[in-house]
Structure formats: C-alpha cells, structure tokens
Amino acid sequence: MTQKSLIERDRACTWHPYTQHGLGRDPMEVAAAKDAMLTLTDGREVIDAISSWWAILHGHGDPVLVEAARSQMETLDHVLFAGATHEPAVRLAELLVEATPEGLDRVFYSDNGSTAVEVALKIVLQNFAQNGQAHRQVFIALKGAYHGDTFGSMSVGDPDPFFESYRPFLFDCVRIDPNAESLEAAFAKLGHRAAGVIVEPLIQGAAGMRTNSPEFLRSLRQQCDANGVPFIADEVMTGFGRTGSLFACEAAQVRPDIMCLAKGLTGGVFPLSATVVSEELFQGFFSDDRNKTFFHGHTFTAHPVGCAIGIASLQLCRERKVPERLQTIGKRLRARLQPLESNPGVSHLRQLGGMVAWDLVGSKTGESGYLSQVGPALHQASLDMGVLLRPLGNVVYALPPACTTDAQVDQIADTMLALADRFA
Ligand SMILES: Cc1ncc(COP(=O)(O)O)c(C=O)c1O
C-alpha cells in the first residue's frame, strides 16, 4: 500500500481557518521553524514576514521561551484558576500591571484575542447592568474593525466582508470614522445607551492596516470621560512593541480603561490572552452578593505554561529592546520600498513601528477588496520568492519578528518590489 502524503491526509480530515477548500489550493507543508524562517517539508525555506498572523514576536524556537515552557511543564503543567492560584499567573499579572498604562490594575486571563475582547465587552455590560445603568448597551467601534470571531467580538467588528451570515445574531454597534467629530456624533445619537468605545489604537490590522491618530485617541479618552463610559483598547495586534513602543496607547499617550492583549503576550508561541482592566471596573463586581460574580471562565484560563512563557517574553522585550528593534526593521523596510512612491499602481505606502503596508490600486486583475483574486495571487507569488506574505485583498503588508536579520528584511522588501512590478 502506498503511503499517503501529508497533503492527501490533510485534505481528508482537516478544516482550515479562513480557507475556501473548494478552490483546491494546497496549504504549505511546514516541517519546522527557527528564528524568522519556516522550513517546508520539501526543504525550501520561507521567511515568516507576517509573524504567523502577527503573533511571533522574538522569532520561532527562541531557546529562552522553549526553556520557560519546558521547566513550567515539569513543575506545574495545568491547574484550574477558579479557587486556585499559582506563581506564573500572579507574576505575569504583576508584570502586566506594571507595563501597561497607569490605572490598569487587574488581569483577567483567557486563551486568545477574541476571548480577550469578549471578556472586555461582558465586563462592561455586566458592570453597567448590576450598577444601575442597564440602559447602557451599545458599543461604538471603528468602521472596518476586526476584533475576533466570537459573537461579541464579531458584533463590534464590521460585518463586511466576513460576518454577513451572522448579521441577524450580532448585537447593535455604531461604527464611526476615526475622528473626534464622528465620535461626538455617535455619542449624541446614542445618549445614555452608549456602553463604551472599542478601538485598535494607532492602526487597525485586519481592516487593511488603516492608521488612526494620537489626537483622535486623546479625544476619545476625553469623550469617554465626559460620557461616563469605558475606553477599550484592543492591542491584540499592536501590543508588545509592534508600533515601536511597548503599547500603542503608550505611544499615543492615552490611558484606556481596558486593554486586550494576546498574540505577542507569549511571544506568539502559546495561546494565552489577558484583559487588563481598571480597579474601578473590578470594584463594580466586588460584593458579598454572588449574583455579582463575573460568570466567565475557560478551562485553560491562566494556563501556567502560557504564563511562564509570558513572563520570559516580557523580560526578553526589555532585555532585547524589542520595540526599538521592530522600529529599526520597519524603517529599513520603508526605506527600501521607496521606489513604490513613484509607482502609479501603488498607493498609501505606510510604516508604523515594525509594520509596513501599501495598497495595490492599479491591480492588473482590476479587483480590490479582501475577497479579490489578487490577494491569493500575491500570496503565491511571494511564497515562490521565499517570503510568506498574506495580503488583505489588495493591501500588502509585512510585520516580521524582531530577530529578522537585515538581509532577511531586504529580501522581504525586494519581494514586495517584485510584486509591485508584476501586479501593479
Ligand atoms: C486586533 C485583533 N483583535 C482580536 C483578534 C482575534 O484574535 P484571535 O485570533 O487570537 O482570536 C485579532 C486577530 O487577528 C486582532 O488582530
């Protein structure tokens, strides 16, 4: 009997995320990963220029994180976090309280970015409900926003293009442009129904790497205060140095009431997330009334291994000056991409911290938008050149891990230039 290949076995039994299996495109077969490189089963090497969905922060297989995971696994592999506690969870919480902007004093752990957002929304709604403001039920979010795939996080996300089928089941949300006037208008429209504002500070990732300004975020802070509702910063993508500061809120000099963290929290190698909230919100639940319990928890809440990796990762961020290194990488990419400025088929070349992006406006396929054919074509062409890119439709971007060498950074930029030559 002939042995089936990995692809054949994969086709028979798996279902991949954000993948239309009917198009017959095979996934890349990855055998191993080290630093910025993925090694495919046929021996080819590919630069992970998007940090595996914006997660890998230091690099693949970092020995410090591997050791943190191994030794934690030997000491305490897992224990529930209801009615129990452990050193890694408490130490990581202490470090997060210290590292995040002033006023964020309590850490609620979950498993991923979507649940970090879900937890934030539920804390806000329950807090209002049990403290005499049950009328506050509608969140304000940005147009094009993506905050995850669970129902709450989809509700504050933009249904177009991913969530149309679920539209009847999503709760109300007012979507605005990222400017003070739009926010003011939303607050005026909602009045006492406003529950809070959720944004990705400085840059919206899945929306197409769209930037927003520190001035907008400062106005958002003021308007949330004036209207008595919390400011939720989703730093699932922007956190841990991606914008050139440890957090985008720090760069913008704003203090949110809730910060959602995932991905880079463990250097991108373990599913763990944190919703860091103000003491005031925690106090909204503090009572001898059991009905005021925050009834939310996951089996793997505060997973000891994830927390141990998170502690090690945060220390690495400081020791290796990760935000600064990512900034240097971003600037190098941006400088080498300068020729795109004079390419009529390219617009909005932008860089923030370790992230660069540009829009293919004159695509030869004549299409744009997330579901256009040009995205997969760009992805395949970059892969053929040894670089993993996964454009958001016609938006081409890179955010490589901090260990990426200058030569690898140049290869990423050169691949982007070649894509522009070929497709624009
Ligand atoms: C800003 C933001 N929020 C939330 C999420 C959801 O995170 P996860 O995929 O870990 O559920 C993502 C994922 O890309 C994200 O970019």
The ligand as an SDF file (V2000), in Angstrom:
LIG
                    3D

 16 16  0  0  0  0  0  0  0  0999 V2000
   -6.9390   43.4190   16.7470 C   0  0  0  0  0  0  0  0  0  0  0  0
   -7.3540   41.9940   16.9080 C   0  0  0  0  0  0  0  0  0  0  0  0
   -8.2270   41.6790   17.8560 N   0  0  0  0  0  0  0  0  0  0  0  0
   -8.6090   40.4050   18.0530 C   0  0  0  0  0  0  0  0  0  0  0  0
   -8.1280   39.3920   17.2530 C   0  0  0  0  0  0  0  0  0  0  0  0
   -8.5890   37.9910   17.4730 C   0  0  0  0  0  0  0  0  0  0  0  0
   -7.5320   37.2470   17.9990 O   0  0  0  0  0  0  0  0  0  0  0  0
   -7.5520   35.6400   17.9250 P   0  0  0  0  0  0  0  0  0  0  0  0
   -7.3230   35.2800   16.5020 O   0  0  0  0  0  0  0  0  0  0  0  0
   -6.4040   35.2420   18.8040 O   0  0  0  0  0  0  0  0  0  0  0  0
   -8.8610   35.1950   18.4480 O   0  0  0  0  0  0  0  0  0  0  0  0
   -7.2220   39.6870   16.2390 C   0  0  0  0  0  0  0  0  0  0  0  0
   -6.7090   38.6250   15.3600 C   0  0  0  0  0  0  0  0  0  0  0  0
   -6.0850   38.8190   14.3640 O   0  0  0  0  0  0  0  0  0  0  0  0
   -6.8150   41.0330   16.0620 C   0  0  0  0  0  0  0  0  0  0  0  0
   -5.9650   41.3710   15.1150 O   0  0  0  0  0  0  0  0  0  0  0  0
  1  2  1  0
  2  3  1  0
  2 15  2  0
  3  4  2  0
  4  5  1  0
  5  6  1  0
  5 12  2  0
  6  7  1  0
  7  8  1  0
  8  9  2  0
  8 10  1  0
  8 11  1  0
 12 13  1  0
 12 15  1  0
 13 14  2  0
 15 16  1  0
M  END
$$$$
